[in-house]
Amino acid sequence: MTTPKTKDQLIAGLQSAFERVLAYYEGPKAASPVKVDQWDARDTLAHFIFWHDSSTWAIVSATIGGPIWRNPGNADETNAAALVSHDGESVSELLQQLRWAQARFVRAAWNAPDLEAVIAQRPTGEAVTVRARLELLTNHWSSHLQALEAASG
């Protein structure tokens, strides 16, 4: 049986993915027009912000005894709404928002007393824990970055 990652390890993994994403968007590849499925690089950046903000809300709400966050729709529907909410914002503005979202999320994760606490529920009814959200976001960011880098050449 594998030993579960500690909070330190989970947050370090997310921070590493975050730093790689920043390096991509601040580097020369970000200027090339790429599209992965229906999302371009800017779209991906905008939806990262939404998922970080909603995850922060979920952790904080659970930590203070509030309701769990219920994902409002499937990933494509939610991502589409995130894009509309960031319409007209530049990549530079989105990067600043992402930095703030990362800081808030990491602070919420550090302050979460229990990695196994349920913080969210998917439309399927599946419960999501703090641990699962940290792992999901780390993997999510890494997979999007790999796809963007591959599309960028």
C-alpha positions in Angstrom: 0.0 0.0 0.0 1.3 3.5 -0.9 1.6 6.0 1.8 -0.7 9.0 1.1 1.0 12.3 0.4 1.3 14.8 3.2 -0.3 18.2 3.0 3.3 19.6 2.4 3.8 17.3 -0.5 0.4 18.0 -2.0 0.8 21.7 -1.8 4.4 21.5 -3.1 3.1 19.6 -6.1 0.5 22.2 -6.8 3.0 25.0 -6.4 5.3 23.3 -8.9 2.5 22.9 -11.4 1.5 26.6 -10.9 5.1 27.7 -11.5 5.4 25.7 -14.7 2.1 27.2 -15.9 3.4 30.7 -15.1 6.7 30.0 -16.9 4.7 28.9 -20.0 2.5 32.0 -20.0 5.4 34.3 -19.4 7.6 32.6 -22.0 7.8 32.8 -25.8 5.5 29.9 -26.5 2.5 31.7 -25.0 2.6 34.2 -27.9 1.9 31.5 -30.5 -1.7 30.9 -31.4 -2.5 27.4 -30.1 -5.8 25.6 -29.6 -6.3 22.4 -27.7 -9.8 21.0 -28.5 -12.0 24.1 -28.3 -9.9 26.0 -25.8 -7.0 28.3 -26.6 -4.2 29.2 -24.2 -6.1 32.3 -22.8 -9.3 30.2 -22.3 -7.3 27.7 -20.3 -5.9 30.4 -18.1 -9.3 31.9 -17.5 -10.8 28.6 -16.4 -7.8 27.9 -14.1 -8.9 31.0 -12.1 -12.5 29.7 -11.8 -11.4 26.3 -10.5 -9.0 27.8 -8.0 -11.6 30.3 -6.7 -14.3 27.7 -6.4 -11.9 25.3 -4.7 -10.9 28.0 -2.2 -14.5 28.7 -1.4 -15.2 25.0 -0.9 -12.3 24.5 1.5 -13.0 27.7 3.5 -16.7 26.9 3.7 -16.1 23.4 5.0 -13.4 24.6 7.4 -15.8 27.1 9.0 -18.7 24.6 9.1 -20.6 25.9 6.1 -22.1 24.1 3.2 -20.2 22.0 0.8 -19.7 23.5 -2.7 -21.9 21.9 -5.4 -20.4 21.9 -8.8 -23.0 23.8 -10.9 -22.5 21.8 -14.1 -20.2 19.6 -16.1 -16.7 20.7 -16.9 -17.5 22.1 -20.4 -20.5 24.1 -19.1 -18.5 25.5 -16.1 -15.5 26.3 -18.2 -17.7 28.2 -20.7 -19.2 30.3 -18.0 -15.7 31.0 -16.6 -14.7 32.3 -20.1 -17.6 34.6 -20.3 -16.9 36.0 -16.8 -13.3 36.9 -17.9 -14.3 38.3 -21.3 -12.2 41.2 -22.3 -9.4 40.6 -19.8 -5.9 40.4 -21.0 -3.5 37.5 -20.4 -1.5 39.8 -18.1 -4.6 40.6 -16.1 -5.5 36.9 -15.9 -2.0 36.0 -14.8 -2.3 38.5 -11.9 -5.7 37.1 -10.9 -4.2 33.6 -11.1 -1.4 34.6 -8.7 -4.0 35.9 -6.2 -6.1 32.8 -6.7 -3.1 30.5 -6.1 -2.2 32.4 -2.9 -5.7 32.2 -1.6 -6.0 28.5 -2.5 -2.7 27.6 -0.8 -3.6 29.5 2.3 -7.0 27.7 2.5 -5.4 24.3 2.0 -2.8 25.0 4.7 -5.5 26.0 7.1 -7.7 23.0 6.3 -7.5 20.8 9.4 -8.4 17.6 7.7 -7.3 16.5 4.2 -10.1 13.9 4.1 -12.9 16.5 4.8 -15.6 16.6 2.1 -15.6 20.1 0.6 -17.5 19.6 -2.7 -19.9 17.5 -4.6 -19.8 16.8 -8.3 -23.1 16.8 -10.4 -22.9 13.0 -10.2 -23.1 13.1 -6.4 -19.5 12.1 -5.9 -17.9 13.7 -2.8 -14.6 15.6 -3.2 -12.2 15.9 -0.3 -9.4 18.5 0.3 -6.9 15.9 -0.7 -8.7 15.0 -3.9 -9.1 18.6 -4.9 -5.3 19.2 -4.4 -4.5 16.2 -6.5 -7.0 17.0 -9.1 -5.9 20.6 -9.6 -2.2 19.6 -9.8 -3.0 16.9 -12.4 -5.4 19.2 -14.2 -2.8 22.0 -14.5 -0.1 19.6 -15.6 -2.2 17.9 -18.3 -3.3 21.3 -19.7 0.3 22.5 -19.7 1.5 19.4 -21.5 -1.3 19.8 -24.2 -0.5 23.5 -24.6 3.3 22.8 -25.0 2.6 20.0 -27.5 0.4 22.3 -29.5 3.0 25.1 -29.3 5.6 22.9 -30.9 
